[in-house]
Amino acid sequence: VSLAAVAAWLMLALACVSYLGLASAPTRDLLVRHPILAMSDIALVIWVVLQLGVQNPLVLATVSTALLSGVLYRFPFALVPAGLLLTAVVVAALLEEQSGAAAGAGYLGRVGLPAVLAVLTYLGHAVRVIQENERAALAALAAERVAATADRERTRLAREMHDGVAKS
């Protein structure tokens, strides 16, 4: 079994894990409570990037990890895993250029992929902010409903008491 085949299966597994982290609330909560799990995902992605280089199409599977780091962690802390991933991509691009690869790292390795990873980390952060705002709005709406229900009940009781006093 070649290293590329192993790396391809690992990248597929990483993409699935990253998707589960984005799609499943319990998985997302687990990753937030235990950041070592997300960091192991980052470490594995870094290893794969350094093994395959930035010209391999499988490296594009790392974009879900950048998005996941933006969704999972608040803004200053999301920069740590994203920064590690960006550093790995740039180092892999430099290693490809120094090794004399036929095409070198090219635009994709030097500018394209790092820019995409940075933008996706920020988009993940934006998704997190939107989710937090939605949760806050839903909580406020629920509190308003409770207050409105209590107000209606007080009004009903006051009306009944007034009617009872008026009859006597």
N, C-alpha and C positions, 0 to 999 in steps of 0.2 A: 504494500500500500504506500503510495507516494505521499510526501508531505503536503502537496497541493490538494490531494483528495481529502486528507484529514482536515486540512484547513477549510476546505469547502463545506464539509459536514459540520464543523464547528461554527462556521459563519451562519449556516442555515439554522443551527440550534440557537445561536445568539439572536438572530433576527426574530425567531419565534418567542424567545424569552423576553426580548424587548417589547414585542407586540403585546404579550400577556401583561407586562408591566403597565402598558398604556391602557389596555382594554379592561382589565379586571381591577375593581376597587380593592378587594382583599389582597391581591398580589401587590398592588401599589402601596397599600398600607404596610405590608410586610417589608417591602424594599425601603420605605421611609424609616421604619423602626430599626432595621438592620442594614445600614449603609454598606457594610462589608460585602453583602450580596451584589449590590450594584457595582461596587469597586472590583469585585472578581470578574464581572461582565466587562468592565473597562479594561482590566488587565489582560483578559483573554483577547479582546479586540485589538489591543496594542500589540500583543504577540503575533496575532494573525497579520496585522498590517506590516509589521517589521519582517515577517517571513515571506509574505507574498509581494510586497512592494505596492506602490500606489497605482501602477498600471493595470493590475489584475482587476477585472470587473467585480470580483467577490468583495473587494474592499468597499464598494458602495453599500454593502449591507451594514456598514458601521454607522450609517446616518441615523438609523433607528436608535442607536445607543446615545447619540448626541441629543436627539429629541427627548428621549427618556430622562436624561440627566436634567434637562430644562423643566420637565414636568414634575419630577420627583422632588427637587430641591429648590429652595428659595434662591433668589438671584445671586447673592455673593457666593453662596456655597455651590451653586451649579457651575460656576466657573472652574472649580477644581477638576472634576472629571472631564469637562469639555477642554480645559487647558491641557490635560494629560493626553487626551485623544488628538488634539491639534498638534501637540509637540511630536507625538509618534508619527503622524502623517508627514510632517515637515522633515523629520529625521529620516524616515523611509525614502522620501523624495530625494534628499541629499545623498543618501547611500546609493540609490539607483544611479544618480548622476555621476558619482565618484567611481562606481564600479564599471562605468563605460557601457551601460545597457544600450541596446541599439537605439531606442527612441528616447532614452533618458526619462526623467519624471515628467517633463513637459508641463504644459499649463495646468493639467488636471492635478498633478501632485503639488506644484508650487503654489497655485492660487485657487484653482477651482474647488477641490475637495476641502481645503481648510475653510474657504469662504462658506461653502454649503454647510459644513459642520457648525460654524459659528452662527449662521442664520437659523439653523434648526434648533440650536440650543436656546436662542432667543425666542423662537416660535413656541418651543416647549414651555418656556417661562410665561409667555403670553397666554397659552392654554391654561396654565396653572392659575394665573391671576383671574382669568374669566371664570374658571370653576369656583374659585374662592368667592368671587363676587356673586355668582349664582347661588351658592350655598347661603351667603349672608342675606341675599334678597329673599330666598325661600324661608329662612328663619324669621325675618322681619314680617313676611306675609303671614306666617303661622301665628306669630305673636299678635298681629292685628286681628286675625280671625278669632283668637281666644278673647281678646279685649272686646271685640264687637259682640261676641256671644254673651259675655258677662254683662255687657251694657244692656243688651236686649232682655236678659233675664232680670236684671235690676228694674228695668222699665216695666216689665210684666208684673213683677211682685209689687211695685209701687202702685200700679193701676189697680191690682186686686185689693190691696190694702185701702186705697182711696175709695173704691166701690163699696168695700165692706163697711167702712166708716160712714159713708154717705147713706147707706141703707139703715143704719141704726139710729 
